Amino acid sequence: MSSDGIFATSVFFTLTIGGNDLGEFTTCSGLGAQVEVESYAEGGNNGFSWQLPGRITWSHITLTRAVTADTAKIARWLDEIVHRVEPKDGEIAALRPDLSRIVSWQVLGIVPVRWQGPSFDPAGSQAAVETLEIAHAGLRPS
């Protein structure tokens, strides 16, 4: 439960990269970081080892959604960067159905990793889904 006593249910996510609104997504995974830690044993001190922080690595972020008119926004964005990939800052925001913001992150230096378009199977009854995976240079609360 959040601090205001309301559960964050039916959350969706918006993605903006370099001022381009890429629309709404139903899932967002991979918001995370890992710090490399080096253990250093100091001579004469047998009780513990120093844990020295090193580099931080950021997980790729994966967003998915059913195919909508917003799918064309990703196609246009990919078309813009096909000749020259230039990292751009953006934002991911988690929103409630009433569009009130739950939390948001500034995402630094975004570059595309993978876009997976929908598979259309007339024999199946599943919704057509697309997936966008991005790499980045860091997250900040916004």
N, C-alpha and C positions, 0 to 999 in steps of 0.2 A: 504494500500500500504506500502511496506517495505521502509526502509531508502534509498535503492538504486534505488527506483522507479519501482521495479518489483513486480507484484502480485505473491503470493505463491499459484499457482494453480496446480492441478494434483499432489498433494503431496502424497508420500508414506513413510512408516516408516520402519526402520530396528531395530531389537532387538538382542542384544548380552547379554548373561548371563554367567558370569564366564568364558569368553573366547569362549563360544559356540555361533556361529552365527546361530540364529534361523530363519533367512530369512526376507522377506519383507511382510509388512502388509498394507492393504488399509485404515484401520481406527485405531485410537488410541484415547481413551477417558479416563477420570479420572485423568488427570495430575492436581493435586490440593492438597491443604492443608487447614487446619482450625486450628486457634489458639483459645484455650479456654480463655475467658476473665472473670475475677472476678471483680465485681464492689465493691468498698470500699468507704463508706460514712464517711468522716472525721468529727469528732465532732466539732461543731461551724462553719463549712463551709457548708452553705446551697446552694451555687451557682452551685456546681457540685459534682460528685462522681469520685474518681480515677478509672481508668480502668487499671487493672493489668494483663499483659499477663501471661498465664500459659502454659500448655502443647500444643504441636502441634500434630495434627493427620493428617496422609496422606491418601488420597483416594486410593482405589484399582485402578489399571490401566487395562483397557480391550483393547485388540487388536484383530482385525478380518481380515480375508482374505478368498479368494476362496481357495479351496483345490488344492495344487500344490505338486511338489516333495519336497518342504520345509516342508510339513506336517510331513514327516518322521523325521525331525530334532527335532520337539517337542516330538514325541514319544520316540526318543532316550534319550532326556533330562529328560523326566518324568521317563523313565526306570532307569536312573542313580540315581535318587533321591528317588525312591520308598521305599528303605529300610532305608534311613537316609536323612531327609530334612535338608540341611545345607544352611543357607542364603548366597547368593553370590551377589557381586556387578555386575552391568551391564550398558548398555547404550541403550537409545532410540534416534534415529536420524531421523529427518524429512528431506527428500530429494526431490529435483525436479526430473523430468524425465531424465534430463541429468546427474544425480547423484551428482549434486552440493548440498552441505549441506545448509539447511536453518537454522536449530537450532538443538542442541542436549542436552541431559540431562544425567548426571551420575545418575544411580538409585542404591541406597544403600540397601543392605540386602534383596535381592529379594527372595521370596518364592512363589511357585505356590498356587493359591486358587482354580482354576477351569479350566478345559479344556473341551470344548464342541465340539465334532466331528461333521461331517456333517450328515445331514439326506438325504438319497437317495430316491427320489420318481420318479419312471419312468414315472408317469403320469404328473409330473410337468416339467416346463422348467426353473426353477431357478437353478443357479449355486450352487454347494455344498460349504458350508461355514463352517469354523472352527473359534472358539473363544477361546482366552487364557486370563485368568484373573490372575493378580499377585498382591501380597501385597508387601510392601517395607517399609524401615525405613527412607526414605528421598530422596530428589532430589537435585542435584547441577547442575549448568550450566557446560557444558564441552566444 
